[in-house]
Amino acid sequence: MSASTWLAEATAVFVKEWRSELRTRYALNTFGLFAVTTLITASVALGPASLAPVERASVLPVLLWLILLFTATAGLPRAFVFEEETHTSTALRLAASPGPLFVGKAAYNLALTLALEALVVPLFLILFDLAVASPGLLALALLAGGFGLALGSTLVSALISQARGRGTLFAVLSLPILLPLLLFSVQLTRLAILGDAPGQTVEALLLYDASLTVASMMLFPVIWNP
């Protein structure tokens, strides 16, 4: 397959996903409601005055990534479930090769994840009156962490798409994949808030993203066409 054909298939899948999403607005509505509800609840329970300065740098990065994780997992797992529910997975297998299909789905999930971060992070910083000493490092943490979150969720969604109890399976299967990613992302976010040197945290996060990308591209054809 030529590079232009490969890219055209991936783009077609990406466009199809957005057309379907704009018709149903399932993920967008889920993200919006879950994110706003969680942020309001957290801000009321843990407002700016309830945490000491030292505690804020330790607790708030963890809270931010937990909100992003649970909000994302409310919508991202439907990447391949929708085709199984509508009985169009066979047509999708015939229409697109596994590689472009996965990339198109992952790009769609990444776009959703970045939109989620654009909604949650500014509100989080405002509600908790949180100053960031290194905004560029925070942006890098959100981009790299969001990339891994979208990629890992897409792969797990393909694994659970034909199974029963998908919600439980997603939580069980995604934990070993996303836990290292979240730990690196939380640490990098903490360093961005404090303004400390990132050390090897950036390299570790980017290396994990790269490893997850290679593993996903190798495993997905086996998962999608067993």
C-alpha positions as CSV (number, residue, x, y, z in Angstrom):
1,M,0.0,0.0,0.0
2,S,1.4,3.4,-0.9
3,A,1.8,6.1,1.7
4,S,-0.9,8.3,0.0
5,T,-3.4,5.5,0.1
6,W,-2.5,4.7,3.7
7,L,-2.9,8.3,4.7
8,A,-6.2,8.6,2.8
9,E,-7.7,5.6,4.6
10,A,-6.6,6.9,8.0
11,T,-8.1,10.3,7.2
12,A,-11.4,8.8,6.0
13,V,-11.7,6.9,9.3
14,F,-11.0,10.1,11.3
15,V,-13.6,12.0,9.3
16,K,-16.1,9.2,9.7
17,E,-15.7,9.2,13.4
18,W,-16.2,12.9,13.7
19,R,-19.3,12.8,11.5
20,S,-20.8,10.1,13.7
21,E,-19.9,12.0,16.9
22,L,-21.4,15.2,15.6
23,R,-24.6,13.4,14.9
24,T,-24.9,11.7,18.3
25,R,-22.6,13.9,20.4
26,Y,-22.2,11.0,22.8
27,A,-18.6,11.5,23.8
28,L,-18.8,15.3,23.8
29,N,-21.9,15.4,26.0
30,T,-20.4,12.7,28.3
31,F,-17.1,14.6,28.6
32,G,-18.8,17.9,29.3
33,L,-21.2,16.7,31.9
34,F,-18.7,14.4,33.7
35,A,-15.9,17.0,33.7
36,V,-18.0,19.9,34.9
37,T,-19.7,17.8,37.6
38,T,-16.4,16.4,38.9
39,L,-14.6,19.8,38.8
40,I,-17.4,21.4,40.8
41,T,-17.5,18.6,43.4
42,A,-13.7,18.6,43.8
43,S,-13.5,22.4,44.1
44,V,-16.2,22.5,46.8
45,A,-14.6,19.7,48.7
46,L,-11.0,20.8,48.2
47,G,-11.1,24.5,47.6
48,P,-8.0,26.7,47.5
49,A,-8.2,27.5,51.2
50,S,-8.4,23.8,52.3
51,L,-4.9,22.8,51.3
52,A,-1.6,24.0,52.6
53,P,0.9,25.2,49.9
54,V,3.0,22.1,50.2
55,E,-0.1,19.9,49.9
56,R,-1.3,21.7,46.8
57,A,1.7,20.8,44.8
58,S,1.4,17.1,45.9
59,V,-2.3,16.6,45.7
60,L,-3.6,18.8,42.9
61,P,-1.6,17.2,40.0
62,V,-2.9,13.7,41.1
63,L,-6.5,15.1,41.3
64,L,-6.2,16.7,37.8
65,W,-5.0,13.5,36.1
66,L,-7.7,11.4,37.9
67,I,-10.3,13.8,36.6
68,L,-8.9,13.5,33.1
69,L,-8.6,9.8,33.3
70,F,-12.1,9.0,34.5
71,T,-13.7,11.6,32.2
72,A,-11.8,10.1,29.2
73,T,-12.7,6.5,30.1
74,A,-16.4,7.5,30.1
75,G,-16.2,8.2,26.4
76,L,-13.1,6.9,24.7
77,P,-13.9,3.1,25.1
78,R,-16.6,3.4,22.4
79,A,-14.0,3.7,19.7
80,F,-14.7,0.2,18.4
81,V,-17.8,-0.7,20.5
82,F,-20.0,1.5,18.3
83,E,-19.3,-0.7,15.2
84,E,-20.1,-3.9,17.1
85,E,-23.4,-2.4,18.5
86,T,-24.5,-1.3,15.0
87,H,-23.2,-4.5,13.3
88,T,-21.0,-2.5,10.9
89,S,-17.6,-3.9,12.1
90,T,-17.5,-6.3,9.1
91,A,-18.0,-3.5,6.6
92,L,-15.3,-1.5,8.5
93,R,-12.9,-4.5,8.2
94,L,-13.5,-4.6,4.4
95,A,-13.2,-0.8,3.9
96,A,-10.0,-0.1,5.8
97,S,-6.7,-1.8,6.5
98,P,-5.8,-2.4,10.1
99,G,-3.0,0.1,10.3
100,P,-4.9,3.1,8.9
101,L,-8.0,2.1,10.8
102,F,-6.2,2.2,14.1
103,V,-4.5,5.5,13.4
104,G,-7.7,7.1,12.3
105,K,-9.5,5.9,15.5
106,A,-6.6,6.9,17.7
107,A,-6.4,10.4,16.0
108,Y,-10.1,10.8,16.7
109,N,-9.6,9.8,20.4
110,L,-6.6,12.1,20.6
111,A,-8.6,15.0,19.3
112,L,-11.3,14.3,21.9
113,T,-8.7,14.0,24.7
114,L,-7.1,17.4,23.7
115,A,-10.5,19.0,23.7
116,L,-11.2,17.5,27.1
117,E,-7.9,18.9,28.4
118,A,-8.7,22.3,26.9
119,L,-11.9,22.3,28.9
120,V,-10.8,20.8,32.2
121,V,-7.3,22.3,32.8
122,P,-8.2,26.1,32.6
123,L,-11.2,25.5,34.8
124,F,-9.1,23.4,37.2
125,L,-6.5,26.1,37.5
126,I,-9.1,28.8,38.1
127,L,-11.2,26.9,40.6
128,F,-8.2,25.9,42.7
129,D,-6.4,29.2,42.2
130,L,-3.3,27.2,41.1
131,A,-0.3,29.0,39.7
132,V,1.9,27.2,37.2
133,A,5.6,28.2,37.3
134,S,6.4,26.4,34.0
135,P,3.5,26.6,31.6
136,G,5.5,25.1,28.7
137,L,6.3,22.0,30.8
138,L,2.6,21.7,31.8
139,A,1.6,21.8,28.1
140,L,4.2,19.1,27.3
141,A,2.8,16.9,30.1
142,L,-0.7,17.4,28.8
143,L,0.2,16.6,25.2
144,A,2.3,13.6,26.0
145,G,0.0,12.3,28.6
146,G,-3.1,12.9,26.5
147,F,-1.4,11.1,23.5
148,G,-0.7,8.0,25.6
149,L,-4.2,8.1,27.2
150,A,-5.9,8.2,23.8
151,L,-3.6,5.6,22.3
152,G,-4.0,3.1,25.2
153,S,-7.8,3.6,25.3
154,T,-8.1,2.9,21.6
155,L,-6.1,-0.3,21.9
156,V,-8.1,-1.5,24.9
157,S,-11.4,-0.5,23.2
158,A,-10.5,-2.9,20.3
159,L,-9.8,-5.7,22.8
160,I,-13.1,-5.4,24.6
161,S,-15.4,-4.5,21.7
162,Q,-16.8,-8.0,21.2
163,A,-16.9,-8.9,24.9
164,R,-19.6,-8.6,27.5
165,G,-19.2,-6.5,30.6
166,R,-17.1,-4.0,28.6
167,G,-17.0,-1.3,31.3
168,T,-15.4,-3.7,33.8
169,L,-13.1,-5.2,31.3
170,F,-11.9,-1.7,30.2
171,A,-11.0,-0.8,33.8
172,V,-9.1,-4.1,34.3
173,L,-7.2,-4.1,31.0
174,S,-6.4,-0.4,30.9
175,L,-4.9,-0.3,34.4
176,P,-1.5,-1.9,33.6
177,I,-1.3,0.1,30.3
178,L,-2.2,3.5,31.7
179,L,-0.8,3.4,35.2
180,P,2.9,4.1,34.2
181,L,1.7,6.8,31.9
182,L,-0.3,8.5,34.7
183,L,2.6,8.3,37.1
184,F,4.9,10.0,34.6
185,S,2.3,12.6,33.8
186,V,1.5,13.4,37.4
187,Q,5.2,13.8,38.2
188,L,5.8,16.1,35.2
189,T,2.7,18.2,36.1
190,R,4.0,18.5,39.7
191,L,7.4,19.7,38.4
192,A,5.6,22.2,36.1
193,I,3.7,23.7,39.0
194,L,6.8,24.0,41.2
195,G,9.0,25.2,38.3
196,D,11.6,22.5,39.0
197,A,13.9,20.9,36.4
198,P,12.1,17.9,34.7
199,G,15.2,15.7,34.8
200,Q,14.5,12.4,33.1
201,T,10.7,12.5,33.5
202,V,10.2,14.0,30.0
203,E,12.3,11.3,28.4
204,A,10.6,8.6,30.3
205,L,7.1,9.8,29.3
206,L,8.0,10.2,25.7
207,L,9.7,6.8,25.6
208,Y,6.6,5.2,27.1
209,D,4.5,6.9,24.4
210,A,6.8,5.7,21.7
211,S,6.8,2.1,23.1
212,L,3.0,2.1,23.4
213,T,2.7,3.3,19.8
214,V,4.9,0.5,18.4
215,A,3.2,-2.1,20.5
216,S,-0.3,-0.9,19.4
217,M,0.6,-0.9,15.7
218,M,2.0,-4.5,16.1
219,L,-0.9,-5.9,18.2
220,F,-3.9,-4.2,16.6
221,P,-3.9,-6.3,13.3
222,V,-4.0,-9.5,15.4
223,I,-6.8,-8.1,17.6
224,W,-8.9,-6.8,14.8
225,N,-8.5,-9.8,12.4
226,P,-7.8,-12.8,14.7
